Amino acid sequence: MKKLLTIIGLIILIANPGFAANPEWVDFDMRLKLYPAQRFFIGFSLEEVGKSEDLGNVYDRLKKNAISELTNSIQVTVESVSTLNTLEFDETFHQEFREKLASFSKIDLTGIQTKTHYNKRGKMAYVVAYVSKDDLIKYYNKIVIDKARAIEQNISLAKQFQKSGDNTSALKSYYECMPLFTEADGAQTIIILLEASQHNLEKINDYEIEVNKAICELHKSDKLSLDEVCGFMAFGFQQQTNHFDPLIRLANFTFEDTKMGSEFSRRFIREFENELISNAGYTITTEARMPAQSSGDPQFIIKGTYWDDGDNIKIIAILRDTKADKPIASVDGYLPKAWLEQHEISWKPENFADVQENLMKFKKNEIVNGNLNLEVWTTKGDESPIFEGGDTLGFYIRVSHPCYIRIIDHFADGSRVLLTDNYYIGTDKINQVVTLPWKFECASPFGAEILQVNAQTEKFPALITEKLYGYDFIRNNLNEIISNTRGFKPIKNEDLKAEKRIVVTTMEKF
C-alpha cells in the first residue's frame, strides 16, 4: 500500500510540475552561488499568486521588477565608484572619468536572461534575471569601436568642408560627433567598472579634445557672460537636431557628480530655458517628473552637470530620448569663474564639504540586490530638486512588496530629523503610487540636504530621538543611523530591503 502511494505521488509530481521541488536558484544562498557577483549582475522577484490572477501577467510584472533590480545594482555600482574613488587613476584621467560617470544613464543592457518558476503548492511565483559581465564587456567594447569609427568619419568630413571654405557644414559635422561621444563614454564606463585594467579612453578623449577645439575656433565661442554661454550651447543643440518639435523637459543642472544644486544652478536654468526657446526653437517645460504624469511625461529631456575646470566652469548638457534611453545631442560650455564672482553668484552650496562627506559614508556597503523595488518622488520630482523658502515638501512612494518605510531628512546645518518611521504599505497598495500623508515647509537653514528613504519587510529598530519644534530630531550620528538601518541582513527570499536618496537644494526665494 505504501509503495502504491509513493508511485501515485511520483505520478502527481510528474504530471503537475508546480508541485515539484523549487529549482536551486529560488533559494537565497544557492542563487548567490549560481550567479556570483564577480561574474553576474542579477535581480530577483517573487509574489504570491491570487486565485483569480493570470500567471502570465504575474510573470510579466515580476520580470519587470527583477530587471529593474538588476539595472539598479549597476547604477549603484556606478555611483559608488564615482563617489568613493575606488579606481586607481591619475588626477587628470580621474576627473575625465568622473565627468563620464555623471553623464551615465541606464543604457541598453544586452543579454539579460530570465527564468521563471511557479510553486503551485505554495502559490508563489519566482523570477530571476541575470546577465554575464563577460558578455557585457564584449558588447560594450564593440560599441566603443563602432562609435570611434563614426567619429573619425565625421571629423574627416568636417575637415574637408573646412578646406572648401564651408564652415557651416564643418560645424554641423563636428557637432554630430557629440552624441557619439556620449554613447562611447557610457559604454567605456561599463567596461572600466567591469574590468578595471582597461583604461583605454585615450583615443576617444583625443577626438573629443580635437572636436571641442574645432567648434570653439569655428564658432568663436570665447564667451564671457552667462547669456552668451547659454546662447552658444542652445545653438549647438539646434545644429545637431535641426527643427525639433517635441516637448522637452529641462531638468536642474548639478555640481559635478554630487547631485547638489546652487544659486548658479537656478540662474543657469532660467537663462538656458530662454535661449533654448529663442535660439534653438525648442518647446521647453521645467516641470519636474512626477509619478502621476508618467503616461504624459515628455519623451525628451535635457539634463546636465557643471564642473570646476580651472579658471572656468565647464557645463555639460545632454539631450536624451527617454524611451530609447539614447543621447541624441550634447554640448559643452565654459563660463569664466571671474564672471560669477563679479556678479556674486555662488556655484557651490555653502555646506558642500559636509554633504559630500555624508554621501561617501552612504556609499560604503550600500544596499544592492535587496530584491525590493522602491521609487520615491518629492513634490518637485526626483531629479535633484530645488526648493525655495515657503515651498511645500511632500512624498510619493511606490514599492513592489508590502514593507515598512523610514524617511530621514539630513538638514543643511548637520541636524537630522525622522520624518516618518515604520509607516506600513500593505498588499493593497503594491505597485501603486502612494501619497504619504505628511507635508513639510521649506525653511532655513538653506543649502544641500539629503532625503534618505528606506524600505524593508521587517520593522526598523528604534533610533534615539528628541521632540523639538514639532519634529523628531535624531540624536544618533550618521554611522549609527546607517548601521541601524542596514543592520537587518537578508537571509531568505522573504527578507527584502531597499534604499533611495534624493539630494535636495534649498535656498531663499528668488
C-alpha positions in Angstrom: 0.0 0.0 0.0 2.8 2.4 0.9 4.6 1.6 -2.3 1.4 2.3 -4.3 1.0 5.7 -2.6 4.6 6.5 -3.4 4.1 5.6 -7.1 0.9 7.7 -7.1 2.8 10.6 -5.5 5.5 10.4 -8.2 2.9 10.4 -10.9 1.3 13.5 -9.4 4.7 15.3 -9.3 5.5 14.4 -12.9 2.0 15.4 -14.1 2.0 18.6 -12.0 5.4 20.2 -12.1 4.0 23.0 -10.0 4.1 20.6 -7.0 7.7 19.6 -7.7 10.6 21.0 -5.7 11.8 24.5 -6.4 14.8 25.0 -8.7 18.0 25.8 -6.9 18.0 29.5 -7.9 14.9 30.1 -5.9 16.9 29.5 -2.7 18.6 32.7 -1.4 22.0 31.1 -0.7 22.1 28.9 -3.8 21.2 31.9 -6.1 24.3 33.7 -4.9 26.4 30.6 -5.6 24.9 30.0 -9.1 25.3 33.7 -10.1 28.3 35.0 -8.1 28.7 38.8 -8.0 32.2 38.5 -9.6 30.6 37.2 -12.9 27.0 38.3 -13.0 24.6 41.2 -12.3 21.3 39.7 -11.0 17.8 40.6 -10.0 15.2 38.6 -8.3 11.5 39.0 -7.5 8.7 36.8 -6.0 5.0 37.2 -5.4 2.1 35.2 -4.1 -0.4 34.5 -6.8 -4.1 35.1 -6.1 -6.8 32.7 -7.2 -8.1 34.9 -9.9 -4.8 36.2 -11.2 -3.3 35.2 -14.6 0.1 33.6 -14.1 1.4 35.2 -17.3 0.6 38.7 -16.0 2.3 37.9 -12.7 5.4 36.7 -14.6 5.4 39.9 -16.7 5.3 42.0 -13.5 8.0 40.0 -11.8 10.3 40.1 -14.8 10.0 43.9 -14.9 10.8 44.1 -11.1 13.7 41.7 -11.5 15.3 43.5 -14.4 14.8 46.8 -12.5 16.6 45.4 -9.6 19.4 44.2 -11.9 19.9 47.6 -13.6 19.6 49.4 -10.2 22.6 47.3 -8.9 24.6 48.6 -11.9 23.6 52.1 -11.2 24.6 51.8 -7.5 27.9 50.4 -8.6 28.5 53.3 -10.9 27.6 55.9 -8.3 29.7 54.2 -5.6 32.8 54.1 -7.8 32.4 57.8 -8.7 31.9 58.9 -5.0 34.4 56.6 -3.3 37.1 56.9 -6.0 38.0 53.2 -5.8 39.7 53.0 -9.2 43.4 54.0 -9.4 43.6 56.8 -12.0 46.0 59.7 -12.4 44.3 63.0 -11.4 43.6 64.2 -15.0 42.1 60.9 -16.0 40.1 60.6 -12.9 38.5 64.0 -13.5 37.5 62.9 -17.0 36.2 59.6 -15.7 34.0 61.2 -13.1 32.5 63.5 -15.8 31.7 60.4 -17.8 30.2 58.7 -14.8 28.0 61.7 -14.0 26.6 61.5 -17.6 26.0 57.8 -17.3 22.4 56.6 -17.9 20.8 53.2 -17.8 22.0 52.4 -21.3 20.9 49.3 -23.1 21.9 46.1 -21.3 22.3 43.3 -23.8 22.0 39.6 -23.0 19.6 39.8 -20.0 18.1 36.3 -19.4 15.2 35.4 -17.1 14.0 32.2 -15.5 10.5 31.7 -14.1 9.0 29.2 -11.6 5.6 28.7 -10.1 5.2 26.6 -6.9 1.6 25.5 -7.1 1.5 24.2 -3.5 2.8 27.4 -2.0 1.1 29.6 -4.7 4.3 31.5 -5.2 5.8 32.7 -8.5 9.5 33.5 -8.8 11.6 35.2 -11.5 15.4 35.7 -11.6 17.1 38.0 -14.2 20.8 37.7 -14.8 23.4 39.0 -17.3 27.1 37.9 -17.7 29.7 40.5 -17.1 31.9 39.0 -19.7 29.1 39.3 -22.3 28.7 43.0 -21.3 32.4 43.7 -21.8 32.3 42.3 -25.3 29.2 44.1 -26.2 30.4 47.5 -24.9 33.8 47.1 -26.5 32.1 46.7 -29.8 30.0 49.9 -29.2 33.2 51.9 -28.5 34.9 50.6 -31.7 31.8 51.5 -33.7 31.4 54.9 -32.2 35.1 55.7 -32.7 34.8 54.8 -36.4 31.8 57.0 -36.8 33.5 59.9 -35.0 36.6 59.5 -37.3 34.3 59.8 -40.4 32.6 62.9 -39.1 35.9 64.6 -38.2 37.3 63.7 -41.7 34.2 65.1 -43.4 34.4 68.3 -41.3 38.0 68.9 -42.3 37.0 68.5 -46.0 34.3 71.1 -45.5 36.8 73.5 -43.8 39.2 73.1 -46.7 36.5 74.1 -49.2 35.6 77.1 -47.0 32.2 75.7 -45.9 32.5 76.4 -42.2 28.7 76.0 -41.6 28.8 72.4 -42.8 32.0 71.8 -41.0 30.5 73.0 -37.7 27.5 70.7 -38.2 29.7 67.7 -38.8 31.7 68.4 -35.7 28.5 68.7 -33.7 27.3 65.4 -35.0 30.2 63.8 -33.1 28.8 65.0 -29.7 26.1 62.3 -29.1 28.5 59.7 -30.3 31.0 60.8 -27.6 28.2 60.4 -25.0 27.4 56.9 -26.2 31.0 55.9 -26.3 31.6 57.3 -22.8 28.7 55.4 -21.4 30.0 52.1 -22.9 33.5 52.7 -21.6 32.1 53.5 -18.2 30.7 50.0 -18.1 33.9 48.4 -19.4 36.1 50.1 -16.8 33.7 49.2 -14.0 33.7 45.5 -15.0 37.4 45.3 -15.9 39.4 48.0 -14.2 42.6 47.1 -16.1 41.1 48.5 -19.3 41.8 52.3 -19.2 41.5 52.6 -22.9 39.9 56.0 -23.1 42.8 57.9 -24.8 41.5 57.6 -28.4 38.0 58.8 -27.7 39.4 61.6 -25.4 41.8 62.8 -28.1 38.9 63.0 -30.6 36.8 64.9 -28.0 39.5 67.5 -27.4 40.0 67.9 -31.1 36.3 68.4 -31.8 35.7 70.8 -29.0 38.7 72.9 -30.1 37.5 73.0 -33.7 34.0 74.0 -32.6 35.3 76.8 -30.5 37.5 78.1 -33.3 34.7 77.9 -35.9 32.1 79.5 -33.7 34.5 82.0 -32.0 32.9 80.8 -28.7 35.2 82.6 -26.2 32.2 83.7 -24.3 32.3 85.9 -21.2 28.8 86.0 -19.9 26.1 83.6 -18.8 23.6 84.5 -21.5 26.3 84.2 -24.2 27.3 80.8 -23.0 23.7 79.6 -22.9 23.2 81.0 -26.4 26.2 79.1 -27.7 25.0 75.9 -26.1 21.5 76.3 -27.5 22.9 76.9 -30.9 24.9 73.6 -30.6 21.8 71.7 -29.8 20.0 73.2 -32.8 22.8 72.3 -35.1 22.5 68.6 -34.1 18.7 68.3 -34.1 17.7 70.9 -36.8 14.0 71.7 -36.4 12.8 69.8 -33.4 9.1 69.9 -32.4 8.6 67.6 -29.4 8.2 69.0 -25.9 11.4 68.8 -23.9 11.8 68.8 -20.2 14.7 70.8 -18.8 16.0 69.4 -15.5 18.1 71.1 -12.9 21.9 71.1 -13.5 24.0 69.9 -10.6 27.6 70.4 -9.4 29.9 67.6 -10.7 28.8 64.1 -9.5 27.2 65.3 -6.2 23.6 65.9 -7.4 23.8 69.2 -5.5 22.5 72.4 -6.9 23.4 76.0 -6.2 22.5 79.6 -6.9 24.3 79.2 -10.2 22.1 76.2 -11.0 18.9 78.3 -10.5 20.3 81.2 -12.6 21.6 78.9 -15.4 18.3 77.0 -15.9 16.3 80.2 -16.3 18.7 81.7 -18.8 19.2 78.4 -20.7 15.5 77.9 -21.0 15.1 81.3 -22.6 18.0 80.6 -25.1 16.6 77.1 -26.0 13.3 78.6 -26.8 14.5 81.7 -28.7 17.8 80.3 -30.3 17.0 76.6 -30.8 13.3 77.0 -31.3 12.5 74.3 -28.8 9.4 73.9 -26.7 10.5 73.6 -23.1 9.0 72.7 -19.8 10.8 72.8 -16.4 8.1 70.9 -14.6 9.5 68.0 -12.6 8.9 64.4 -13.5 6.1 63.2 -11.3 4.6 59.7 -10.9 1.0 60.8 -11.7 2.3 62.2 -15.0 4.2 59.1 -16.1 1.9 58.5 -19.2 2.2 62.1 -20.3 5.8 62.8 -19.3 7.8 64.3 -22.2 9.8 61.7 -24.1 12.8 64.1 -24.3 14.8 65.6 -21.5 17.9 67.9 -21.2 20.0 67.1 -18.2 23.5 68.1 -17.2 26.2 68.9 -14.7 28.8 71.6 -14.3 32.4 71.1 -13.2 35.3 73.1 -11.7 37.7 73.5 -14.7 40.5 75.8 -13.5 39.5 79.4 -14.3 36.2 78.3 -15.8 33.1 76.4 -15.0 32.6 73.6 -17.6 28.9 72.9 -18.3 27.9 69.5 -19.9 24.4 69.3 -21.3 22.8 66.2 -22.9 19.5 65.9 -24.8 18.1 62.3 -24.3 15.3 60.3 -25.8 14.0 58.7 -22.6 12.1 55.9 -24.4 15.1 54.7 -26.3 17.4 55.9 -23.5 19.8 57.3 -26.0 21.6 60.6 -26.3 20.5 62.5 -29.4 22.6 65.7 -28.9 25.1 67.0 -26.4 27.1 70.2 -26.0 29.7 71.7 -23.6 30.0 75.3 -22.5 32.6 77.2 -20.5 31.8 80.2 -18.2 34.7 82.1 -16.5 34.6 82.0 -12.7 35.5 85.7 -12.8 32.1 86.4 -14.3 30.4 84.5 -11.4 32.5 86.3 -8.8 31.8 89.7 -10.4 28.0 89.0 -10.2 28.3 87.4 -6.7 26.8 84.1 -7.9 27.8 81.1 -5.8 28.4 77.8 -7.7 28.8 75.5 -4.7 26.4 75.0 -1.8 27.7 76.5 1.4 27.7 73.1 3.1 29.2 71.3 0.1 32.1 69.6 2.0 29.8 68.3 4.8 27.3 66.8 2.4 30.0 65.3 0.2 31.4 63.6 3.3 28.0 62.2 4.2 27.4 60.9 0.7 30.7 59.0 0.9 29.5 57.4 4.1 26.3 56.4 2.5 28.1 54.7 -0.4 30.0 52.3 1.8 28.3 48.9 1.9 25.3 50.3 0.0 22.3 48.0 -0.3 22.5 46.0 -3.6 20.1 43.2 -4.6 17.7 43.8 -1.8 15.0 42.4 -4.1 12.6 45.2 -3.2 11.9 47.9 -5.8 11.5 51.3 -4.3 10.7 54.5 -6.2 10.5 57.9 -4.5 9.4 61.3 -5.7 9.1 64.7 -3.9 6.5 67.3 -4.8 9.2 68.7 -7.1 10.2 65.3 -8.6 13.2 63.1 -8.0 15.9 64.8 -10.1 17.9 66.9 -7.7 15.0 69.3 -7.0 15.5 72.9 -5.8 13.1 74.1 -3.1 12.8 77.7 -2.2 11.7 79.2 1.2 8.0 78.6 1.7 7.7 75.7 -0.7 6.0 72.5 0.4 7.8 69.2 0.5 5.8 66.0 0.2 6.5 62.5 -0.8 5.2 59.9 -3.3 6.3 56.2 -3.0 5.9 53.1 -5.0 7.1 49.6 -3.8 6.9 46.1 -5.2 6.1 44.3 -1.9 4.5 45.0 1.4 7.0 46.8 3.6 7.8 49.4 6.3 9.1 52.9 5.3 11.5 55.2 7.1 12.3 58.7 5.9 15.1 60.8 7.3 16.0 64.4 6.3 19.6 65.3 6.8 19.5 69.1 7.1 22.0 71.6 5.7 23.1 72.5 9.3 24.0 68.9 10.1 20.9 68.1 12.1 18.8 65.1 11.2 15.0 64.7 11.5 13.0 61.5 11.4 10.1 62.5 9.1 8.4 59.1 9.4 9.2 55.7 10.8 7.8 52.2 10.2 5.0 53.5 8.0 3.5 50.3 6.6 2.5 49.9 3.0 0.2 46.8 2.7 -0.6 44.4 -0.1 -3.5 46.6 -1.3 -1.0 49.3 -2.3 1.7 47.3 -4.0 2.9 48.7 -7.3 0.8 51.8 -6.8 1.8 55.3 -6.2 1.2 56.1 -2.6 0.9 59.8 -1.4 2.4 59.9 2.1 0.2 61.9 4.5 2.7 64.5 5.6 3.8 67.9 4.2 6.8 69.9 5.3 7.5 73.6 4.7 11.0 74.6 3.3 12.7 77.0 5.7 16.3 77.9 6.8 18.9 76.7 7.2 19.3 76.6 3.4 21.8 74.5 1.5 22.1 70.9 0.3 20.0 68.3 2.1 19.9 64.5 1.8 16.5 62.8 1.9 17.1 59.2 2.9 14.3 56.8 2.2 14.5 53.1 3.4 12.1 50.3 2.9 12.2 46.7 4.4 9.9 43.8 5.3 10.9 43.9 9.0 10.2 46.9 11.3 13.1 49.3 11.8 14.9 49.3 15.2 14.3 52.4 17.2 16.5 55.5 16.8 17.3 57.9 19.7 15.1 61.0 19.1 14.1 64.2 20.8 10.9 66.1 20.0 11.7 69.8 19.2 9.6 72.3 17.4 7.2 69.6 16.4 9.9 67.4 14.8 11.7 64.2 15.9 15.4 65.2 15.9 17.7 62.2 15.8 20.5 62.1 18.3 22.4 59.2 16.7 25.3 60.1 14.5 25.3 59.2 10.7 27.3 56.0 11.2 24.9 54.8 13.8 21.9 55.7 11.6 23.3 53.7 8.7 24.2 50.8 10.9 20.7 50.8 12.4 19.0 51.0 9.0 21.2 48.4 7.2 21.7 46.1 10.2 18.9 43.8 9.1 20.7 41.3 6.8 18.5 39.3 4.3 18.9 35.5 4.9 16.0 34.3 2.8 13.9 35.3 -0.1 11.2 37.0 2.0 13.8 39.3 3.6 13.5 42.4 1.4 15.0 45.9 1.7 15.9 48.9 -0.4 17.3 52.4 0.0 16.9 55.6 -2.1 18.4 59.1 -1.6 17.4 62.3 -3.1 19.7 65.3 -2.8 17.6 68.5 -2.4 19.0 72.0 -2.6 17.1 74.6 -0.6 17.6 78.4 -0.9 15.9 81.7 -0.2 13.1 82.6 -2.6 14.4 84.2 -5.8 
